[in-house]
Amino acid sequence: MQTILGANGQIGEELARELKRNFTSEIRIVSRKAAKVNDTDEVFSADLSIKENAIEAVKGSKIAYFTLGLPISSDLWEKQFPLILRNVIDACKINGTKLVFFDNTYMYPQDDRNLTENTPFSPLGRKAKVRRNMADMVLKEIQSGELEAVICRAPEFYGPAKTQSITNTLVFDNIKEGKKLKVPLSDSKKRSLIWTPDASRATALIGNTPDAYGQTWHLPVDASHPTYKEFIEIASGIYGKKLQYTVVPKILFKIGSWFNPKVKELLELLPRYSYNNLFDDSKFRKRFPEFKVTSYKDGIEQIKQEQFRENKL
């Protein structure tokens, strides 16, 4: 049995499909309102902030994947994320279950340095500090030898279906709605965006590779690291028209934060858009050379086709 905790978001759903395709049909889907992804899935609805629920959720599981997400609220993250992760860690230790922790890059320094698995944490903002503390919790368990675990770390998402990210919101949602695209802070800085199905495929692969445990892995991205200007040029070629965009300066985000709580929550993430974001996945590529990374061209083409199908309905 392999269990996905937080399974009905984009990463969890793609992970369930990948596990079914290539690894196992014994999959348990866990979330507050769990729903099957594959016909053969077992579902378990649970609030993982309750320790007893976490213990039951992973019971009988060889591997548990932590892909749980929360609304982008610093208050909620500080209150819920460490508690839930602590419960999951304890549940895995009690049940003898391996833990695959799906992580982000919020805790990394916001500058031009090349980001590797060994980059020291330097969190900027409340949410970044929560993610640092969560990563440290898993690393401490790995170092103690009390839990067999692995960290899979991904940069900003772009992708199909339920994918939620700044890029999907400001670029692809606006393409779909026929609006002018928006770019945060700069269109000339290099970006590292991960195609969400690739993130899930790579996580499944790592989770089912015994010698991958006990360490951190950067998940693979298209190695071209385009700027937003270049990224939108690729999209223009695929959509067959010149996509117009505007660069949104920091001051407009600050003004927007006075009126919109969601924009206020985004402010601490903005500094990363003032610098090149160079996410180094060479460790993964060396260990898993057969893994095919989706190019930006192919990813954007899939998003376009999905939007076309939706418009025909």
VEXDREN-2710 file (C-alpha; in Angstrom, 1 decimal):
% VEXDREN-2710
k/r/px/py/pz
1/MET/0.0/0.0/0.0
2/GLN/1.2/3.5/-0.9
3/THR/-0.7/6.4/0.6
4/ILE/-0.9/10.0/-0.6
5/LEU/-1.6/12.6/2.1
6/GLY/-3.3/15.6/0.6
7/ALA/-4.2/13.7/-2.6
8/ASN/-6.8/15.8/-4.3
9/GLY/-4.6/18.7/-5.3
10/GLN/-2.8/18.8/-8.7
11/ILE/0.4/17.1/-7.4
12/GLY/-1.5/14.5/-5.5
13/GLU/-3.7/13.6/-8.4
14/GLU/-0.9/13.3/-10.8
15/LEU/1.1/11.3/-8.3
16/ALA/-1.8/8.8/-7.9
17/ARG/-2.0/8.4/-11.7
18/GLU/1.8/7.8/-12.0
19/LEU/1.8/5.3/-9.1
20/LYS/-1.0/3.4/-10.8
21/ARG/0.7/3.5/-14.2
22/ASN/4.1/2.3/-13.1
23/PHE/4.3/1.1/-9.5
24/THR/1.2/-0.2/-7.7
25/SER/-2.6/-0.5/-7.8
26/GLU/-2.7/-0.4/-4.0
27/ILE/-3.1/3.3/-3.4
28/ARG/-4.8/5.1/-0.6
29/ILE/-6.1/8.6/-1.1
30/VAL/-6.2/10.8/2.0
31/SER/-7.6/14.3/2.4
32/ARG/-10.4/16.0/4.3
33/LYS/-12.8/15.1/1.5
34/ALA/-11.1/12.2/-0.2
35/ALA/-12.1/11.2/-3.7
36/LYS/-10.8/8.5/-6.0
37/VAL/-8.3/9.4/-8.7
38/ASN/-8.0/5.8/-10.1
39/ASP/-10.9/3.3/-10.0
40/THR/-8.9/1.0/-7.8
41/ASP/-8.0/3.7/-5.1
42/GLU/-8.9/3.3/-1.5
43/VAL/-10.2/6.5/0.0
44/PHE/-9.8/7.8/3.6
45/SER/-11.2/11.2/4.6
46/ALA/-9.4/12.6/7.6
47/ASP/-8.3/15.7/9.4
48/LEU/-4.5/15.1/9.8
49/SER/-4.2/17.8/12.5
50/ILE/-5.6/15.0/14.7
51/LYS/-2.8/12.6/15.5
52/GLU/-5.1/9.5/15.7
53/ASN/-6.4/10.2/12.2
54/ALA/-2.8/10.4/10.9
55/ILE/-1.9/7.1/12.4
56/GLU/-5.0/5.4/10.8
57/ALA/-4.3/7.2/7.5
58/VAL/-0.9/5.6/7.0
59/LYS/-1.6/2.3/8.7
60/GLY/-0.5/-0.6/6.6
61/SER/1.4/1.6/4.1
62/LYS/4.8/0.9/2.8
63/ILE/5.2/4.6/1.7
64/ALA/3.4/7.8/2.6
65/TYR/3.7/10.9/0.4
66/PHE/3.1/14.2/2.0
67/THR/1.7/16.4/-0.7
68/LEU/-0.7/18.3/1.5
69/GLY/-1.4/22.0/0.7
70/LEU/-3.1/24.8/2.6
71/PRO/-4.6/28.1/1.5
72/ILE/-1.9/30.7/1.3
73/SER/-2.3/32.2/4.8
74/SER/0.6/32.8/7.1
75/ASP/-1.7/32.4/10.2
76/LEU/-3.0/29.1/8.9
77/TRP/0.4/27.8/7.9
78/GLU/1.9/28.6/11.3
79/LYS/-0.9/27.0/13.1
80/GLN/-1.5/23.9/11.0
81/PHE/1.5/22.9/8.9
82/PRO/4.0/22.0/11.7
83/LEU/1.2/20.2/13.6
84/ILE/0.1/18.1/10.7
85/LEU/3.6/17.2/9.7
86/ARG/4.5/16.3/13.3
87/ASN/1.5/14.0/13.3
88/VAL/2.4/12.4/10.0
89/ILE/6.0/11.9/11.1
90/ASP/4.9/10.2/14.3
91/ALA/2.4/8.1/12.4
92/CYS/5.0/6.9/9.9
93/LYS/7.3/6.0/12.8
94/ILE/4.6/4.1/14.6
95/ASN/3.5/2.2/11.4
96/GLY/7.0/1.6/10.0
97/THR/6.2/3.6/6.9
98/LYS/8.6/5.5/4.7
99/LEU/7.9/9.2/4.2
100/VAL/8.3/11.1/1.0
101/PHE/8.1/14.8/1.8
102/PHE/7.1/17.1/-1.1
103/ASP/8.7/20.5/-0.5
104/ASN/9.0/23.9/-2.1
105/THR/11.8/26.5/-2.3
106/TYR/10.3/29.3/-0.1
107/MET/13.1/28.9/2.5
108/TYR/16.0/29.5/0.0
109/PRO/17.8/32.8/-0.3
110/GLN/16.2/35.3/-2.7
111/ASP/19.2/36.2/-4.8
112/ASP/21.0/35.2/-8.0
113/ARG/22.9/32.2/-6.6
114/ASN/22.6/28.8/-8.2
115/LEU/20.3/26.8/-6.0
116/THR/21.4/23.2/-5.1
117/GLU/20.3/20.7/-2.5
118/ASN/23.1/22.1/-0.3
119/THR/22.1/25.7/-0.4
120/PRO/21.7/27.0/3.1
121/PHE/18.2/28.1/4.2
122/SER/17.6/31.8/4.5
123/PRO/13.9/32.3/4.8
124/LEU/12.3/35.7/4.1
125/GLY/8.8/36.0/5.6
126/ARG/6.5/34.0/7.7
127/LYS/5.5/31.3/5.2
128/ALA/9.1/30.8/4.3
129/LYS/10.0/30.3/7.9
130/VAL/7.3/27.7/8.3
131/ARG/8.6/25.8/5.3
132/ARG/12.1/25.9/6.6
133/ASN/11.0/24.5/10.0
134/MET/9.1/21.7/8.2
135/ALA/12.1/20.8/6.1
136/ASP/14.3/20.9/9.3
137/MET/11.8/18.5/11.0
138/VAL/12.2/15.9/8.3
139/LEU/16.0/16.4/8.1
140/LYS/16.3/15.9/11.8
141/GLU/14.4/12.6/11.6
142/ILE/16.6/11.5/8.7
143/GLN/19.7/12.3/10.7
144/SER/18.5/10.6/13.8
145/GLY/17.9/7.4/11.8
146/GLU/14.5/7.0/13.4
147/LEU/12.6/7.5/10.1
148/GLU/13.3/6.5/6.6
149/ALA/12.4/9.6/4.6
150/VAL/13.3/11.6/1.6
151/ILE/12.7/15.3/0.5
152/CYS/11.5/16.1/-3.0
153/ARG/11.8/19.8/-3.6
154/ALA/10.2/21.7/-6.5
155/PRO/10.3/25.3/-7.7
156/GLU/7.3/27.3/-8.9
157/PHE/4.7/25.3/-10.7
158/TYR/3.2/25.7/-14.2
159/GLY/0.8/23.2/-15.6
160/PRO/-2.6/21.9/-16.6
161/ALA/-5.8/21.3/-14.7
162/LYS/-5.8/22.3/-11.1
163/THR/-2.3/23.8/-11.1
164/GLN/-2.1/26.8/-8.9
165/SER/0.8/29.2/-9.2
166/ILE/1.6/32.9/-9.9
167/THR/2.6/31.9/-13.5
168/ASN/-0.6/30.0/-14.2
169/THR/-2.7/32.9/-12.7
170/LEU/-1.0/35.8/-14.4
171/VAL/-0.2/34.2/-17.7
172/PHE/-2.4/31.2/-18.6
173/ASP/-5.6/32.3/-16.9
174/ASN/-5.3/35.6/-18.7
175/ILE/-4.7/33.9/-22.0
176/LYS/-7.8/31.8/-21.5
177/GLU/-9.8/34.9/-20.6
178/GLY/-8.5/37.0/-23.5
179/LYS/-6.8/39.5/-21.1
180/LYS/-3.4/41.1/-21.2
181/LEU/-0.8/38.9/-19.5
182/LYS/1.0/40.1/-16.3
183/VAL/4.6/39.5/-15.2
184/PRO/5.7/40.2/-11.6
185/LEU/8.5/42.7/-11.2
186/SER/10.8/41.8/-14.2
187/ASP/10.6/40.1/-17.6
188/SER/14.4/39.8/-17.9
189/LYS/15.3/37.5/-15.1
190/LYS/15.8/33.7/-15.7
191/ARG/13.1/31.5/-14.2
192/SER/12.8/27.9/-13.2
193/LEU/9.3/26.5/-13.5
194/ILE/8.4/22.9/-13.1
195/TRP/5.7/21.1/-15.1
196/THR/3.4/19.7/-12.4
197/PRO/3.0/16.2/-14.0
198/ASP/6.8/16.0/-14.1
199/ALA/7.0/16.9/-10.4
200/SER/4.6/14.1/-9.6
201/ARG/6.3/11.6/-11.9
202/ALA/9.7/12.4/-10.4
203/THR/8.3/12.1/-6.8
204/ALA/6.8/8.7/-7.5
205/LEU/10.2/7.6/-9.0
206/ILE/12.2/8.7/-6.0
207/GLY/9.7/7.3/-3.6
208/ASN/10.1/3.9/-5.2
209/THR/13.9/4.0/-5.4
210/PRO/15.2/2.6/-2.1
211/ASP/18.7/4.2/-2.4
212/ALA/17.2/7.7/-2.9
213/TYR/16.1/7.9/0.7
214/GLY/18.0/9.8/3.4
215/GLN/18.6/12.9/1.3
216/THR/17.1/15.9/-0.6
217/TRP/16.4/15.9/-4.3
218/HIS/15.7/18.8/-6.6
219/LEU/13.0/17.7/-9.0
220/PRO/13.7/18.2/-12.7
221/VAL/12.9/21.3/-14.8
222/ASP/13.5/22.3/-18.4
223/ALA/17.1/23.3/-18.4
224/SER/16.7/26.4/-20.6
225/HIS/15.6/28.7/-17.7
226/PRO/13.9/31.3/-19.9
227/THR/13.0/34.8/-18.8
228/TYR/9.3/35.6/-18.7
229/LYS/9.9/37.5/-22.0
230/GLU/11.3/34.4/-23.6
231/PHE/8.6/32.2/-21.9
232/ILE/5.8/34.4/-23.3
233/GLU/7.5/34.4/-26.8
234/ILE/7.4/30.6/-26.7
235/ALA/3.7/30.8/-25.8
236/SER/3.0/33.3/-28.5
237/GLY/4.4/30.9/-31.1
238/ILE/2.2/28.1/-29.8
239/TYR/-1.0/30.1/-29.6
240/GLY/-0.2/31.6/-33.0
241/LYS/-0.5/35.3/-31.9
242/LYS/1.6/37.9/-30.2
243/LEU/0.7/37.7/-26.6
244/GLN/0.8/41.1/-25.0
245/TYR/1.9/41.5/-21.4
246/THR/2.7/44.1/-18.8
247/VAL/5.4/44.0/-16.1
248/VAL/3.7/44.8/-12.7
249/PRO/6.0/46.8/-10.4
250/LYS/6.3/46.0/-6.7
251/ILE/4.5/49.3/-5.8
252/LEU/1.3/48.0/-7.5
253/PHE/1.4/44.8/-5.5
254/LYS/1.8/46.8/-2.3
255/ILE/-1.2/49.0/-3.2
256/GLY/-3.2/45.9/-4.1
257/SER/-2.3/44.3/-0.7
258/TRP/-4.2/47.1/1.1
259/PHE/-7.4/45.9/-0.5
260/ASN/-6.9/42.2/-1.2
261/PRO/-5.7/39.8/1.5
262/LYS/-4.4/37.3/-1.1
263/VAL/-2.2/39.9/-2.6
264/LYS/-0.9/40.8/0.9
265/GLU/0.1/37.1/1.4
266/LEU/2.0/37.2/-1.9
267/LEU/4.3/40.1/-0.9
268/GLU/6.9/38.0/0.8
269/LEU/7.3/35.8/-2.3
270/LEU/7.9/38.7/-4.7
271/PRO/11.7/39.3/-4.0
272/ARG/12.5/36.1/-6.0
273/TYR/11.2/37.8/-9.1
274/SER/13.8/40.5/-8.9
275/TYR/16.6/37.9/-9.4
276/ASN/17.5/35.0/-11.6
277/ASN/16.0/31.8/-10.3
278/LEU/18.4/29.1/-11.2
279/PHE/17.2/25.8/-9.8
280/ASP/19.9/23.1/-10.2
281/ASP/18.5/19.6/-10.9
282/SER/21.8/18.0/-11.9
283/LYS/21.8/15.5/-9.1
284/PHE/18.4/14.1/-10.2
285/ARG/19.5/14.1/-13.9
286/LYS/22.7/12.2/-13.1
287/ARG/20.9/9.6/-11.0
288/PHE/17.8/9.2/-13.3
289/PRO/19.2/9.9/-16.8
290/GLU/16.2/8.1/-18.4
291/PHE/13.6/10.5/-17.0
292/LYS/12.2/12.6/-19.8
293/VAL/11.6/16.2/-18.7
294/THR/8.7/18.1/-20.4
295/SER/10.0/21.0/-22.4
296/TYR/8.3/24.4/-22.0
297/LYS/7.1/24.1/-25.6
298/ASP/5.4/20.8/-25.0
299/GLY/4.0/21.9/-21.6
300/ILE/2.5/25.1/-23.1
301/GLU/1.1/23.1/-26.0
302/GLN/-0.7/20.8/-23.6
303/ILE/-2.2/23.8/-21.7
304/LYS/-3.4/25.3/-25.0
305/GLN/-5.0/22.0/-26.0
306/GLU/-6.7/21.7/-22.6
307/GLN/-8.1/25.3/-22.9
308/PHE/-9.3/24.5/-26.4
309/ARG/-11.2/21.5/-25.2
310/GLU/-12.8/23.4/-22.4
311/ASN/-13.9/26.2/-24.7
312/LYS/-15.6/23.7/-26.9
313/LEU/-17.7/22.3/-24.1
END
